């Protein structure tokens, strides 16, 4: 992936550069929005279902892969 280099005035793509704290807040917000969207459309699998599936691997009663039900 290419990196974007700031201009001499410190801007990137015409916008003032964000501080490290602003960047971290923005990234956390973006991650939350992505997770909310994934939950809304059923693309996530419950962690308890995944654990049960993992624990069954290599046993006499191995379960099929846990799917999201989507």
mmCIF file of the C-alpha atoms, coordinates in Angstrom:
data_MODEL
# 
_entry.id   MODEL 
# 
loop_
_atom_site.group_PDB 
_atom_site.id 
_atom_site.type_symbol 
_atom_site.label_atom_id 
_atom_site.label_alt_id 
_atom_site.label_comp_id 
_atom_site.label_asym_id 
_atom_site.label_entity_id 
_atom_site.label_seq_id 
_atom_site.pdbx_PDB_ins_code 
_atom_site.Cartn_x 
_atom_site.Cartn_y 
_atom_site.Cartn_z 
_atom_site.occupancy 
_atom_site.B_iso_or_equiv 
_atom_site.pdbx_formal_charge 
_atom_site.auth_seq_id 
_atom_site.auth_comp_id 
_atom_site.auth_asym_id 
_atom_site.auth_atom_id 
_atom_site.pdbx_PDB_model_num 
ATOM 1  C CA . UNK A 1 1  ? 0.000   0.000   0.000  1.00 0.00 ? 1  UNK A CA 1 
ATOM 2  C CA . UNK A 1 2  ? 1.295   3.433   -0.854 1.00 0.00 ? 2  UNK A CA 1 
ATOM 3  C CA . UNK A 1 3  ? 1.763   5.960   1.903  1.00 0.00 ? 3  UNK A CA 1 
ATOM 4  C CA . UNK A 1 4  ? 0.503   9.489   1.552  1.00 0.00 ? 4  UNK A CA 1 
ATOM 5  C CA . UNK A 1 5  ? 3.181   12.078  2.155  1.00 0.00 ? 5  UNK A CA 1 
ATOM 6  C CA . UNK A 1 6  ? 2.186   15.409  3.674  1.00 0.00 ? 6  UNK A CA 1 
ATOM 7  C CA . UNK A 1 7  ? 2.770   18.623  1.775  1.00 0.00 ? 7  UNK A CA 1 
ATOM 8  C CA . UNK A 1 8  ? 5.284   21.163  3.144  1.00 0.00 ? 8  UNK A CA 1 
ATOM 9  C CA . UNK A 1 9  ? 2.510   22.904  5.097  1.00 0.00 ? 9  UNK A CA 1 
ATOM 10 C CA . UNK A 1 10 ? 1.712   19.604  6.877  1.00 0.00 ? 10 UNK A CA 1 
ATOM 11 C CA . UNK A 1 11 ? -1.528  18.885  5.064  1.00 0.00 ? 11 UNK A CA 1 
ATOM 12 C CA . UNK A 1 12 ? -2.498  15.617  3.450  1.00 0.00 ? 12 UNK A CA 1 
ATOM 13 C CA . UNK A 1 13 ? -4.812  15.781  0.480  1.00 0.00 ? 13 UNK A CA 1 
ATOM 14 C CA . UNK A 1 14 ? -5.638  19.409  1.178  1.00 0.00 ? 14 UNK A CA 1 
ATOM 15 C CA . UNK A 1 15 ? -6.735  18.793  4.779  1.00 0.00 ? 15 UNK A CA 1 
ATOM 16 C CA . UNK A 1 16 ? -4.808  19.740  7.911  1.00 0.00 ? 16 UNK A CA 1 
ATOM 17 C CA . UNK A 1 17 ? -3.054  16.719  9.404  1.00 0.00 ? 17 UNK A CA 1 
ATOM 18 C CA . UNK A 1 18 ? -4.801  15.124  12.313 1.00 0.00 ? 18 UNK A CA 1 
ATOM 19 C CA . UNK A 1 19 ? -3.022  14.630  15.607 1.00 0.00 ? 19 UNK A CA 1 
ATOM 20 C CA . UNK A 1 20 ? -2.194  11.124  16.828 1.00 0.00 ? 20 UNK A CA 1 
ATOM 21 C CA . UNK A 1 21 ? -5.065  11.346  19.341 1.00 0.00 ? 21 UNK A CA 1 
ATOM 22 C CA . UNK A 1 22 ? -7.490  12.459  16.610 1.00 0.00 ? 22 UNK A CA 1 
ATOM 23 C CA . UNK A 1 23 ? -6.289  9.617   14.390 1.00 0.00 ? 23 UNK A CA 1 
ATOM 24 C CA . UNK A 1 24 ? -6.838  7.061   17.164 1.00 0.00 ? 24 UNK A CA 1 
ATOM 25 C CA . UNK A 1 25 ? -10.348 8.418   17.876 1.00 0.00 ? 25 UNK A CA 1 
ATOM 26 C CA . UNK A 1 26 ? -11.209 8.328   14.169 1.00 0.00 ? 26 UNK A CA 1 
ATOM 27 C CA . UNK A 1 27 ? -9.917  4.780   13.755 1.00 0.00 ? 27 UNK A CA 1 
ATOM 28 C CA . UNK A 1 28 ? -11.859 3.605   16.820 1.00 0.00 ? 28 UNK A CA 1 
ATOM 29 C CA . UNK A 1 29 ? -15.012 5.256   15.475 1.00 0.00 ? 29 UNK A CA 1 
ATOM 30 C CA . UNK A 1 30 ? -14.511 3.669   12.033 1.00 0.00 ? 30 UNK A CA 1 
ATOM 31 C CA . UNK A 1 31 ? -13.971 0.228   13.598 1.00 0.00 ? 31 UNK A CA 1 
ATOM 32 C CA . UNK A 1 32 ? -17.152 0.620   15.652 1.00 0.00 ? 32 UNK A CA 1 
ATOM 33 C CA . UNK A 1 33 ? -19.143 1.630   12.572 1.00 0.00 ? 33 UNK A CA 1 
ATOM 34 C CA . UNK A 1 34 ? -17.838 -1.380  10.630 1.00 0.00 ? 34 UNK A CA 1 
ATOM 35 C CA . UNK A 1 35 ? -18.658 -3.739  13.515 1.00 0.00 ? 35 UNK A CA 1 
ATOM 36 C CA . UNK A 1 36 ? -22.164 -2.268  13.836 1.00 0.00 ? 36 UNK A CA 1 
ATOM 37 C CA . UNK A 1 37 ? -22.735 -2.770  10.110 1.00 0.00 ? 37 UNK A CA 1 
ATOM 38 C CA . UNK A 1 38 ? -21.484 -6.363  10.282 1.00 0.00 ? 38 UNK A CA 1 
ATOM 39 C CA . UNK A 1 39 ? -23.784 -7.109  13.210 1.00 0.00 ? 39 UNK A CA 1 
ATOM 40 C CA . UNK A 1 40 ? -26.758 -5.507  11.446 1.00 0.00 ? 40 UNK A CA 1 
ATOM 41 C CA . UNK A 1 41 ? -26.421 -7.735  8.390  1.00 0.00 ? 41 UNK A CA 1 
ATOM 42 C CA . UNK A 1 42 ? -25.460 -10.891 10.302 1.00 0.00 ? 42 UNK A CA 1 
ATOM 43 C CA . UNK A 1 43 ? -21.857 -11.284 9.177  1.00 0.00 ? 43 UNK A CA 1 
ATOM 44 C CA . UNK A 1 44 ? -20.548 -12.074 12.668 1.00 0.00 ? 44 UNK A CA 1 
ATOM 45 C CA . UNK A 1 45 ? -20.549 -15.364 14.528 1.00 0.00 ? 45 UNK A CA 1 
ATOM 46 C CA . UNK A 1 46 ? -21.194 -15.461 18.269 1.00 0.00 ? 46 UNK A CA 1 
ATOM 47 C CA . UNK A 1 47 ? -17.924 -16.091 20.136 1.00 0.00 ? 47 UNK A CA 1 
ATOM 48 C CA . UNK A 1 48 ? -19.554 -18.858 22.212 1.00 0.00 ? 48 UNK A CA 1 
ATOM 49 C CA . UNK A 1 49 ? -20.446 -20.725 18.994 1.00 0.00 ? 49 UNK A CA 1 
ATOM 50 C CA . UNK A 1 50 ? -16.869 -20.384 17.768 1.00 0.00 ? 50 UNK A CA 1 
ATOM 51 C CA . UNK A 1 51 ? -15.462 -21.660 21.075 1.00 0.00 ? 51 UNK A CA 1 
ATOM 52 C CA . UNK A 1 52 ? -17.763 -24.707 21.029 1.00 0.00 ? 52 UNK A CA 1 
ATOM 53 C CA . UNK A 1 53 ? -16.699 -25.433 17.452 1.00 0.00 ? 53 UNK A CA 1 
ATOM 54 C CA . UNK A 1 54 ? -12.974 -25.036 18.271 1.00 0.00 ? 54 UNK A CA 1 
ATOM 55 C CA . UNK A 1 55 ? -13.295 -27.258 21.340 1.00 0.00 ? 55 UNK A CA 1 
ATOM 56 C CA . UNK A 1 56 ? -14.886 -29.974 19.184 1.00 0.00 ? 56 UNK A CA 1 
ATOM 57 C CA . UNK A 1 57 ? -11.981 -30.157 16.736 1.00 0.00 ? 57 UNK A CA 1 
ATOM 58 C CA . UNK A 1 58 ? -10.146 -33.453 17.029 1.00 0.00 ? 58 UNK A CA 1 
ATOM 59 C CA . UNK A 1 59 ? -12.867 -35.096 19.107 1.00 0.00 ? 59 UNK A CA 1 
ATOM 60 C CA . UNK A 1 60 ? -15.162 -37.959 18.149 1.00 0.00 ? 60 UNK A CA 1 
ATOM 61 C CA . UNK A 1 61 ? -18.010 -35.454 17.816 1.00 0.00 ? 61 UNK A CA 1 
ATOM 62 C CA . UNK A 1 62 ? -16.404 -32.718 15.719 1.00 0.00 ? 62 UNK A CA 1 
ATOM 63 C CA . UNK A 1 63 ? -18.875 -29.989 14.785 1.00 0.00 ? 63 UNK A CA 1 
ATOM 64 C CA . UNK A 1 64 ? -19.175 -28.292 11.392 1.00 0.00 ? 64 UNK A CA 1 
ATOM 65 C CA . UNK A 1 65 ? -17.624 -24.842 11.034 1.00 0.00 ? 65 UNK A CA 1 
ATOM 66 C CA . UNK A 1 66 ? -19.604 -22.143 12.803 1.00 0.00 ? 66 UNK A CA 1 
ATOM 67 C CA . UNK A 1 67 ? -21.233 -19.827 10.263 1.00 0.00 ? 67 UNK A CA 1 
ATOM 68 C CA . UNK A 1 68 ? -22.948 -16.501 10.733 1.00 0.00 ? 68 UNK A CA 1 
ATOM 69 C CA . UNK A 1 69 ? -26.276 -17.732 9.475  1.00 0.00 ? 69 UNK A CA 1 
ATOM 70 C CA . UNK A 1 70 ? -26.222 -15.112 6.769  1.00 0.00 ? 70 UNK A CA 1 
# 
